[in-house]
Every structure is written in C-alpha cells, then in structure tokens.
Amino acid sequence: MPIKYGALLPHCPLLIPAIGKENIKLLETTIEAYKQVILKLKEKDISTVIVISPHGNKDEKKIIINESLKYDIRFSEFGDLSTKLSIASDLKLSQKIKDNQSLEKLFSFSDNNNLDYGSGVISYLLASDLNHLNFLNFNTSLKNLENNFEVGKSISHLIKKYEKNIAIIASGDMSHCLNKNSPGGYSAKGAKFDSQVKEIINKDEDIKENILAINENLIKKANECGLKTLMFVLGVIDEYSYQAKVLNYQDNLGIGYLSASFENLQEK
C-alpha cells in the first residue's frame, strides 16, 4: 500500500512524564501537535511507523536500519529508571529492503534493541496511545542533506508495494542556540534559521530545493539536528503530492521544537 502520512516531530525528553514532571506543562503546544499526529495515524489506519533519528549509530555513507526483533525504550540516561516500554519492529519491511540488491550501497543494518532517545521519545509517545503499531528505526547518514534525500527517495517504490499502511516520521529539533540558556549558547542566527524552515514548510512549495538553498553557515550556526531527517522523509514522499503545514513551534526552552505534518498524500 502507498505511504499514507508523514511528519516531523521534536524529541525533547521532557515530553516523557517521568522526566518532564511539573515542567511538562511548558510543552503543552508540542503535546497538542503530537495528539494531532496520533489522530492522523488512527485516521489513516497506520500499521507501521518508520522513525528516522539524527542520533544513535552513524555510518559515514549509509542510512542504518535497526533490524532488532523488538525495540526496548528506556530513559535511564535522563535519570528516569521507571519508564519502560517494548515495541514490535517490522522485520518483514526491513528484510525487503535488505534483500533488494540495488539498495546495498545505501543502507547498512544493525541489531540493537535499545533505541536512542531521538527514536525513543517519539516511539514511546505514539506507542503509548496506539499499542498495535509496529516500528522500524532508521538513523541518518553523516553525508550531506541531498544524500539523505536521495536515499529516502530510493526506497519509495519498495514501500509503495508493501501490504501495510505506513507513516514516516522525522525526529529532529531545530536550533539549539535561541537564548543564553540554550544548550549551544546564544546565536542570533538560531532564530533566523528556525524562521526560514517554518516559512519553507508553510509555503508548501519546492520544499526540498528551498531547504537546500539555506545558507550552510546559517545551518552550522543554528546547531540543529532536524534537517537530515526531514530531507530523508521528503525523499520518501517525493513521488507523492501532499499538503505540508506547521502544526506547532515553540522556543521557550531555548531549543526550537518544530512539529509539522505532510498530509493528503497522493501518488503522482
């Protein structure tokens, strides 16, 4: 079946109740965006969610697919020893990609049942509400934005023929330099970068080309971790027409948390 839905979601650990605690109220608008995504997954009868993370294992040239039988989600690195969840992986889809010889130079495979938090936060929040979902975890390559787009595009035809309804979600945050308390310190270029990305998505026209046209120095100074994952998703859905829109943006915690949706996918 064709791909039914795409999204970009932030992976702030404070979204996990045991980590965020009383501070979770500071993320109410992002939580609302997650709820909108969950409603779309229900509406589209999604069975498998591909989550591509900017963190975890990295390969110099290839996207890594985690083909573990199941994924264990833990957040002990953030001091949370109580939140635990195991979710099913879609090994059949992983195997189809692995068996396709034309994709050998683009993908490598790992077997790690522990998800990095870039995948873990999103997978936990979705699976907690939709416990029937299967997941497949991808990690971006270390190559440039266009490479991640092209690798995403390379599997679009294969996913189209899969028998399950699939959604693909980019995990990523925007600038980490929005104020003096930001993890990356302050840079005026952080807000400028975030504003450009929001404008590009909301304009919903030539998104790929407009992202590639962003000044490289601006991207570097913004200290973001979302463009490569976003480009991969745009590659996967490149053979579809779709409606792109920003669901939410907040910067009150010093990091740009951008939530966006790619809806009404129709094969071209």
C-alpha positions in Angstrom: 0.0 0.0 0.0 1.2 3.5 -0.6 2.7 5.7 2.2 -0.2 7.4 4.0 1.3 10.1 6.2 4.5 11.9 7.1 5.6 14.2 9.9 8.4 16.0 11.7 8.4 15.8 15.5 10.7 17.0 18.2 12.3 14.5 20.5 12.5 16.6 23.7 13.0 14.2 26.7 10.8 16.4 28.9 7.8 15.1 26.9 8.2 11.9 28.9 6.1 12.5 32.0 8.5 10.9 34.5 11.3 13.2 33.1 9.3 16.4 32.5 7.3 16.2 35.7 5.8 19.6 36.5 7.8 21.1 33.6 5.8 19.1 31.1 3.2 21.9 31.1 5.8 24.1 29.3 5.4 21.8 26.3 1.6 21.8 26.1 1.5 23.1 22.5 4.0 20.4 21.3 1.9 17.8 23.1 -1.1 19.0 21.3 0.8 18.6 18.0 1.6 15.0 18.9 -2.1 14.4 19.6 -2.9 15.7 16.1 -0.3 13.3 14.6 -1.8 10.4 16.6 -5.3 11.2 15.3 -3.9 11.1 11.7 -2.3 7.7 12.4 -5.6 6.4 13.5 -7.5 8.0 10.6 -5.1 6.5 8.1 -5.2 3.1 9.8 -1.4 3.1 10.0 0.2 -0.3 10.9 3.9 0.6 10.7 5.7 3.8 11.6 9.2 4.4 10.3 11.1 6.8 12.6 14.3 8.3 11.4 16.6 9.7 14.1 19.6 12.0 13.9 21.1 10.3 16.9 22.3 6.8 17.7 24.5 4.8 15.4 26.0 6.5 12.4 27.6 5.4 9.1 29.8 7.7 7.0 28.0 6.8 3.8 24.8 4.8 4.6 21.5 5.1 6.4 21.4 2.5 9.2 18.3 0.4 9.7 17.9 -1.3 13.1 16.6 -4.8 12.4 16.2 -5.9 16.0 13.3 -8.2 16.7 11.9 -5.7 19.1 12.9 -2.3 20.5 13.2 -1.5 24.2 12.7 2.1 25.2 14.5 3.3 28.3 15.4 6.8 29.5 17.9 6.0 32.2 20.4 8.5 30.7 18.0 11.2 31.8 17.6 9.8 35.3 14.3 8.1 34.6 14.5 4.4 35.7 10.8 3.8 35.8 9.7 4.5 32.2 10.0 1.3 30.2 8.3 0.0 27.0 9.0 -2.7 24.5 7.6 -2.3 21.0 7.5 -4.6 18.0 9.7 -3.9 14.9 8.6 -4.6 11.3 11.2 -7.1 10.4 9.4 -8.0 7.2 9.8 -4.5 5.8 13.4 -4.4 6.9 14.1 -7.7 5.2 12.5 -6.4 1.9 15.0 -3.5 1.9 17.9 -5.8 2.8 17.0 -8.2 0.0 17.0 -5.5 -2.7 20.4 -5.6 -4.2 20.1 -2.1 -5.7 20.0 -0.7 -2.2 23.1 -2.4 -0.8 25.2 0.7 -1.2 22.7 3.0 0.5 21.7 1.1 3.7 23.5 -0.8 6.4 21.9 -2.8 9.2 22.3 -3.1 12.9 20.7 -5.2 15.6 20.3 -3.1 18.7 17.1 -3.5 20.8 17.8 -0.3 22.7 16.6 2.8 20.9 18.4 6.1 21.0 16.3 8.9 22.5 15.8 10.5 19.1 13.7 7.5 18.2 12.7 6.5 21.7 10.8 9.7 22.7 8.7 9.6 19.6 8.1 5.9 19.5 7.1 5.9 23.2 4.6 8.7 22.9 3.0 7.1 19.8 3.0 3.5 21.1 1.6 4.5 24.4 -1.6 5.6 22.6 -1.5 3.2 19.7 -0.3 -0.1 21.0 -0.9 -2.0 17.8 1.8 -0.2 15.9 5.0 -1.8 14.5 8.0 0.4 14.2 11.2 0.5 12.1 14.1 2.6 13.3 16.4 4.4 10.8 19.4 6.6 11.6 20.7 9.3 9.2 24.0 9.0 7.4 26.8 11.5 8.0 26.7 12.7 4.4 25.0 15.9 3.2 21.3 16.8 3.1 20.9 15.9 -0.6 22.3 12.4 0.1 19.8 11.8 2.8 17.0 12.9 0.4 18.2 10.6 -2.3 18.5 7.6 0.0 14.9 8.3 1.2 13.7 8.5 -2.4 15.4 5.2 -3.2 13.0 3.2 -1.1 9.8 4.9 -2.0 8.9 2.4 -4.8 9.6 -0.5 -2.4 7.4 0.9 0.3 4.6 1.6 -2.2 4.3 -2.2 -2.8 4.2 -3.1 0.9 1.0 -4.6 2.2 0.7 -2.4 5.3 -0.2 1.3 5.6 2.9 3.2 6.5 3.7 6.5 8.1 7.2 8.0 8.1 8.3 10.4 10.8 11.4 12.6 11.0 12.7 13.0 14.5 14.6 16.3 15.0 14.9 19.6 16.7 15.6 23.0 15.2 18.2 25.5 16.6 19.8 24.8 20.0 21.0 28.4 20.2 17.9 30.5 20.8 18.8 32.2 24.0 21.6 32.5 26.6 20.3 29.3 28.4 20.3 27.2 25.2 22.5 24.1 25.1 24.5 25.6 22.3 24.7 29.1 23.8 23.1 32.1 22.1 23.3 33.0 18.4 21.0 35.4 16.5 21.3 33.0 13.6 19.3 30.4 15.5 16.0 32.2 15.4 16.7 33.2 11.7 17.2 29.6 10.8 14.1 28.4 12.5 12.1 31.1 10.9 13.3 30.1 7.5 12.4 26.4 8.0 8.9 27.3 9.2 8.3 29.6 6.3 9.5 26.9 3.8 7.2 24.3 5.2 4.2 26.5 5.4 4.8 27.8 1.9 4.4 24.2 0.8 6.2 24.7 -2.5 9.6 23.3 -3.6 10.4 22.4 0.0 13.4 20.3 -0.9 15.0 23.0 -3.1 14.3 25.7 -0.6 15.9 23.8 2.2 19.0 23.0 0.1 19.2 26.8 -0.6 19.5 27.7 3.1 22.9 29.2 3.8 25.3 26.5 5.0 26.9 28.8 7.6 23.4 29.6 8.9 22.7 25.9 9.4 26.0 25.4 11.2 25.5 28.4 13.5 21.9 27.2 14.3 23.2 24.0 15.7 20.2 22.0 14.6 19.5 18.2 14.4 16.5 18.0 12.2 17.3 18.8 8.6 18.8 15.5 7.6 15.9 13.5 9.0 13.4 15.9 7.3 15.2 15.6 4.0 15.0 11.8 4.2 11.3 12.0 4.8 10.9 14.4 1.9 12.8 11.9 -0.3 10.5 9.0 0.7 7.4 11.1 -0.2 8.9 12.8 -3.3 6.7 10.7 -5.7 3.6 11.9 -4.0 1.7 15.2 -4.0 1.0 16.3 -0.4 0.0 19.2 1.8 2.7 20.4 4.2 2.0 22.6 7.2 3.5 23.6 10.5 1.5 22.1 13.4 3.4 23.9 16.2 6.6 25.7 17.0 7.9 26.7 20.4 11.2 28.1 21.6 10.5 28.9 25.3 13.0 26.2 26.5 15.9 27.5 24.4 15.5 24.9 21.6 13.3 25.2 18.5 10.7 22.5 18.8 9.0 22.3 15.4 6.1 19.9 14.6 5.0 19.6 11.0 2.7 17.4 9.0 2.7 16.0 5.5 -0.9 15.1 4.7 -3.2 14.1 1.9 -0.5 12.0 0.1 -1.5 11.1 -3.5 0.7 9.2 -5.9 1.8 11.4 -8.8 
